[in-house]
Amino acid sequence: MADGRRRGPKVPGRGLRRGDAPRGRRRAKRAPLAPRRGASSYGSGLYRRQYTAVDYILAIAFFVVVAFIFVFVTEVAFEKTGFTRLQFLIILGVTLIGSYVDVPLWQIKNTRPTVVIREVRAFWVTYRIPQYALAQTTTTIALNVGGGPVPIIVTLILLNEHPGIWLGALAATLLTALAVHMVARYVEGVGIVAPTLLPPIAAVLFSLPFSGGYLAITAYISGTIGTLIGADLSNLRKISAGGTHVASIGGAGKFDGIFLTGILAVLIASII
């Protein structure tokens, strides 16, 4: 029996569920969403800046300016102690190159507790069992050329030119070494560390009553030799007990802090 209801025209897509495409037609692909501003390709919300050639040129120029200022300030400090520009350049070059040279002197053997990992395999499973054991370590005592012989030679030259400051420089050096030794600490994997400004400030303060009119020279001697004694020589046993392989007197393969201590001591003495 015919249906008496009047049917309207067919509308494409009628009767389909939401999201279905009509028969005979392909579902249109959605355009990919544009990435949000500030989002990186790694999914983080941080913006990764792309460096250009101008950035590298500015960075190089910055380091050149810093190096120029450092050389200028160091030259002024050495002129305060009586060295010429040529002598200063020689000392600076030998110190810079020698700071990467360690001369072995002797070896110290020490026994220290350590943790040994023992592996046990059972039923296709590997178990890692930590065990305490006594291990014998060997520490090589070395002398850094830039931080050891160079400051000593400069000190001997200054004392030869100014023989009247021997006793005053000796007293200031001993007091500076005692102050540096009291604050120096051994950090495993790093070595002996001390506050950066303490040695030069202590050298200047202890040199004031003993300088005899040569404050800059006395401060340089007490700052370099006092730090060498108070930080390195008096803590060799702590360094060897720490299990480090090489204990460098005067430095550790970098532009040495003893050299910088002498420069800072002279500059502080010049301000006073």
Beta strands, then each sheet from edge to edge (+ up, - down):
strand 1: 102-122
strand 2: 125-144
strand 3: 185-187
strand 4: 191-193
strand 5: 246-249
sheet 1: 1+ 2- 5-
sheet 2: 3+ 4-
end
